[in-house]
Amino acid sequence: MVGEQIARARSRSGLSVDEVAAKTRLRPVIIEAIEDDDFSLSGGDAYVIGHLRMIADVVGLDADALVEDYRRR
């Protein structure tokens, strides 16, 4: 699951949700929702993909692979 991958990577990198939010300029509630595989707060697929790419860059994940996992879900 995409959210689980993000949560694990964030934890491994030692970052809090608030720190990821500051680096991506996303609201913490959006990051928390994405980590729960709830993409409803992101405003549609184009926005979700953009959010996933920004988060992936911050937590050290492969953005292309993460987006592909999202599309397959």
SEMI-658223 format. One line per field, with one value per residue: residue number from 1; residue in three letters; x, y, z of N, C-alpha, C in turn. Coordinates in pm, 1 decimal. Layout:
n (NUM ...)
res (ALA ...)
n_c1 (X ...)
n_c2 (Y ...)
n_c3 (Z ...)
ca_c1 (X ...)
ca_c2 (Y ...)
ca_c3 (Z ...)
c_c1 (X ...)
c_c2 (Y ...)
c_c3 (Z ...)
end
This chain:
n (1 2 3 4 5 6 7 8 9 10 11 12 13 14 15 16 17 18 19 20 21 22 23 24 25 26 27 28 29 30 31 32 33 34 35 36 37 38 39 40 41 42 43 44 45 46 47 48 49 50 51 52 53 54 55 56 57 58 59 60 61 62 63 64 65 66 67 68 69 70 71 72 73)
res (MET VAL GLY GLU GLN ILE ALA ARG ALA ARG SER ARG SER GLY LEU SER VAL ASP GLU VAL ALA ALA LYS THR ARG LEU ARG PRO VAL ILE ILE GLU ALA ILE GLU ASP ASP ASP PHE SER LEU SER GLY GLY ASP ALA TYR VAL ILE GLY HIS LEU ARG MET ILE ALA ASP VAL VAL GLY LEU ASP ALA ASP ALA LEU VAL GLU ASP TYR ARG ARG ARG)
n_c1 (82.9 44.6 35.2 135.4 397.1 497.3 468.5 643.7 889.9 910.3 930.1 1170.7 1344.1 1344.6 1173.9 905.0 547.4 482.4 729.4 766.6 548.8 626.8 842.5 724.3 518.5 260.7 -46.9 -41.0 -259.0 -328.7 -105.8 -118.1 -361.5 -295.6 -101.7 -273.1 -384.9 -593.7 -705.1 -876.0 -864.2 -686.1 -774.6 -817.8 -676.8 -451.8 -352.3 -303.7 -96.2 101.5 135.5 226.0 470.8 614.2 623.5 757.8 1012.0 1102.2 1104.3 1268.4 1192.6 1141.2 992.6 861.8 807.0 639.4 419.2 336.9 255.6 40.5 -130.5 -190.1 -349.1)
n_c2 (-118.9 223.2 435.3 309.9 254.7 514.8 603.1 426.0 491.6 759.7 734.9 587.4 778.5 951.4 1166.0 1377.6 1403.8 1673.3 1784.9 1681.7 1803.9 2073.2 2073.0 2002.8 2174.4 2091.1 2042.8 1902.5 1730.2 1632.8 1479.9 1288.2 1166.4 1057.6 873.5 697.1 583.7 731.6 929.6 1132.2 1395.2 1519.2 1617.8 1501.1 1292.9 1408.8 1591.1 1420.1 1262.4 1456.6 1527.4 1282.6 1259.4 1479.8 1414.1 1167.5 1248.0 1385.4 1191.0 997.5 802.3 623.4 814.5 762.9 487.8 485.2 634.5 465.6 243.2 363.5 409.4 147.9 58.6)
n_c3 (0.0 -72.9 117.3 345.8 266.2 248.8 515.8 647.8 525.8 598.4 874.7 892.3 795.8 1001.2 1023.1 1122.0 1070.6 1062.0 992.1 733.9 617.6 634.4 458.5 217.5 191.4 219.7 393.0 720.9 776.6 526.6 457.6 661.7 593.4 342.1 423.9 540.9 323.6 220.3 -16.4 -61.4 28.7 -131.7 -376.0 -637.2 -902.4 -1041.4 -856.4 -641.2 -744.3 -775.9 -505.6 -403.0 -536.0 -432.9 -158.8 -171.5 -259.8 -33.6 170.8 72.4 -117.9 -429.6 -657.2 -904.0 -889.3 -667.8 -758.7 -963.0 -810.8 -681.7 -900.7 -970.3 -765.9)
ca_c1 (0.0 120.6 44.6 223.3 533.6 534.9 482.4 767.1 1004.3 915.6 980.8 1312.3 1421.8 1342.9 1094.6 766.0 450.6 498.1 852.3 737.8 457.1 704.5 928.5 642.7 414.6 129.4 -98.3 -19.3 -376.8 -323.3 -3.0 -173.0 -463.4 -225.3 -41.8 -383.5 -439.2 -712.8 -659.9 -990.3 -832.0 -586.7 -839.2 -813.0 -556.9 -336.1 -299.4 -249.4 32.8 194.8 162.9 308.9 606.9 679.1 649.0 861.1 1141.8 1140.9 1128.2 1367.4 1134.9 1139.7 863.5 797.3 755.0 528.1 305.8 291.6 180.2 -87.7 -215.3 -232.1 -434.4)
ca_c2 (0.0 346.6 507.2 235.4 278.3 651.2 608.8 355.5 570.4 879.3 691.0 552.8 901.0 1026.0 1287.6 1379.3 1451.0 1818.6 1815.6 1655.0 1909.9 2196.2 2059.0 1988.1 2276.9 2027.4 2042.6 1773.8 1643.8 1566.3 1375.4 1181.3 1095.3 977.5 759.5 604.0 549.2 812.6 1032.4 1220.6 1534.7 1569.6 1690.0 1439.3 1215.6 1491.9 1645.0 1307.4 1226.2 1562.6 1513.1 1163.6 1289.2 1569.0 1338.3 1067.7 1316.6 1422.9 1073.9 908.7 694.2 640.6 877.5 694.2 360.0 515.1 673.8 343.7 167.8 434.5 384.6 6.4 25.2)
ca_c3 (0.0 -90.6 243.5 435.6 218.0 286.8 661.5 685.3 479.4 682.0 1004.2 874.1 775.1 1125.5 1005.6 1169.1 971.2 1054.7 918.0 592.7 576.5 615.4 340.9 96.7 197.0 228.8 529.9 788.3 765.4 395.4 467.5 746.1 515.2 241.3 494.3 567.7 191.8 195.4 -109.3 -86.3 61.7 -226.3 -484.7 -768.9 -936.3 -1076.1 -731.2 -563.1 -802.9 -737.0 -362.8 -383.8 -584.3 -336.1 -35.7 -201.7 -262.0 102.6 257.2 11.1 -198.1 -574.1 -688.1 -1016.0 -839.0 -578.0 -843.6 -1030.4 -710.1 -663.7 -1019.1 -971.8 -651.3)
c_c1 (87.5 141.1 139.5 370.0 584.1 559.1 611.6 889.9 1020.2 975.4 1130.1 1399.0 1422.7 1263.4 955.2 675.9 466.3 622.5 834.2 645.6 532.9 788.3 848.5 539.6 273.0 83.5 -75.0 -137.7 -379.4 -220.4 -53.1 -277.1 -396.7 -160.6 -147.2 -449.6 -574.1 -668.0 -767.3 -959.8 -737.6 -647.0 -826.1 -677.5 -434.3 -271.2 -237.2 -110.4 138.1 233.5 254.6 452.3 681.9 716.9 761.3 999.4 1191.4 1178.5 1221.7 1312.3 1149.6 1000.7 790.7 734.7 634.5 402.8 250.1 209.8 43.5 -181.2 -267.3 -333.6 -580.4)
c_c2 (125.5 418.8 442.0 254.6 416.0 659.8 541.3 436.3 696.9 845.0 658.8 677.2 990.5 1155.7 1271.1 1421.9 1601.7 1859.4 1791.1 1763.7 2039.3 2190.4 2052.1 2099.0 2218.5 2035.6 1905.0 1678.4 1570.7 1453.5 1258.7 1100.2 1005.6 856.4 655.3 557.4 614.4 931.9 1136.5 1367.3 1599.1 1635.7 1631.2 1378.7 1301.7 1548.7 1535.4 1273.2 1331.2 1553.6 1394.2 1189.8 1378.6 1493.5 1237.6 1131.2 1346.7 1300.9 970.4 789.1 726.2 690.5 804.6 562.3 382.2 552.7 551.0 256.6 231.8 404.1 242.0 -26.9 10.7)
c_c3 (0.0 42.0 341.5 395.8 262.4 437.4 707.1 647.2 564.2 818.0 996.7 860.7 899.2 1119.4 1065.2 1053.4 953.0 976.4 768.8 538.2 548.7 488.1 210.7 81.1 184.8 373.7 592.8 774.3 631.0 398.3 551.0 670.4 411.1 306.7 531.9 438.4 166.0 111.3 -136.4 -57.3 -39.8 -349.2 -623.5 -800.7 -966.6 -950.5 -645.2 -614.3 -769.2 -590.9 -336.7 -426.2 -484.5 -209.0 -57.9 -200.4 -121.4 186.8 194.4 -62.5 -346.6 -613.5 -800.0 -971.1 -748.9 -657.7 -916.0 -934.5 -686.3 -780.6 -1023.8 -864.9 -688.4)
end
